[in-house]
Amino acid sequence: MRYGSVTAVDNVSFTVEAGKLVTLLGPSGCGKTTTLRMIAGLEIASDGQILIGGQDVTRLSAADRDVSMVFQSYALFPHMSVLENAAYGPTVKGLGKEKSREMALDKLALVGLKGFENRYPSELSGGQQQRVAVARALVLEPQVLLFDEPLSNLDAKLRRRVREEIRELQQDLNLTVAYVTHDQEEALAVSDKIIVMSNAKIAQQGAPRALYEEPANAFVADFIGDANLIDVTVTAVVDGRADVAIGPASVSLPARGLGPGPAKVAIRPESLLLSGQVGQSSLPGTISKCAYLGNHLDIMVETPVGELFVIQYGHHAMLEPGTPVSLSFAGSGVTLIPPA
C-alpha cells in the first residue's frame, strides 16, 4: 500500500487459515491497521493480491467482500436500540424487517445479550457495547471477521474478560478472524498465530509460544514481552549447542545457526534466578532498585554486563539497594538472537 512516495505496507504476505484467529501485532505506524483495512476493502492495495476463500477480491469494494469489521470505537448508532444496531446489515441488504430481526436476535443470544434488545448503546457497559458490535458484524455470517484494536477503550480488568469472550466465541463458532492490536499480552492470549510487524514489513510470524521463546531478532524479543538484550560471545559450537560467555558466566544454549564470535542474547526477566551463591554459570550483581507489585517484585540488578531487569514471582521479602546477589539462568527464556 503506497501513499505517494510512502510505502505503508511493504510486501506483506500471510495466510489466515479457516477457523483460526491471526493477530497483526506491532507499534503505532507499523502498517497493521492499513493491512486490515486492505483486507476489508476500505483501502485498495497498490500492488499484490488479496484472496478470500480462494477468490481474488483485490479490486472489489468493501460491500462486495464477504467480510465484517469490528471497529475500535464500536461505531454503534446511538439513536438505535441494540436490536436495530444488530439488524442493520440485513436491513440494508433488503432482507425484510422480520428476517433481519430474526437474524439479529439469533446473534445477540449468541454473544450473551438476550434481554438487552430494547436498550440503547448509552445504557450499556463498554463490554456490552463491544458485544453488540460483534453481533452486528456476525449477523450476515461473513467468511472473515476483522477486529481493529477492539479492547483499547476498555479498562484493564474488563479488557481481560472481553478478550476471553472474543476468543471463546471465535473457537465456538469456528470463525476466521484477523485481529489488530499493539498489546502483546492481548495477542499472546487470543491468537493461533501472531504476525509481528515493524516498519511496514513482517518481522516474524508464528505461534505465540514460538515468538516468545524463539524471537527472530532483537525487535521481536523486545516487543513481545520484556527482554534483557545483552552483547555476548559464542566461544564454541558443537552439535547445534553453543557455549556462550555472558560476562564471567558461561551457559550452553541452542546455537540457532550461529557460529563462534560476538552475538546477542535475549533473557526474559523471569528467567533470571536470584540467589546468594556465585558459581561458574552465574553472574555476580548488586540490587539497584526493588518494587513491590502484589504478586511479584520488579528488581533491577547491576551486573558486569549492565543493569538487568528481574521479575521474582511469589511472596518474597523486599531487597534493599546495595544487597549483593547472584543471578543464574533458568532452562528456558534465554535465547541467542541471530544477527540483523
Order of alpha helices (4+ residues) and beta strands (2+ residues): beta-beta-beta-alpha-beta-beta-beta-alpha-alpha-alpha-alpha-beta-alpha-beta-alpha-beta-beta-alpha-alpha-beta-beta-beta-beta-beta-beta-beta-beta-beta-beta
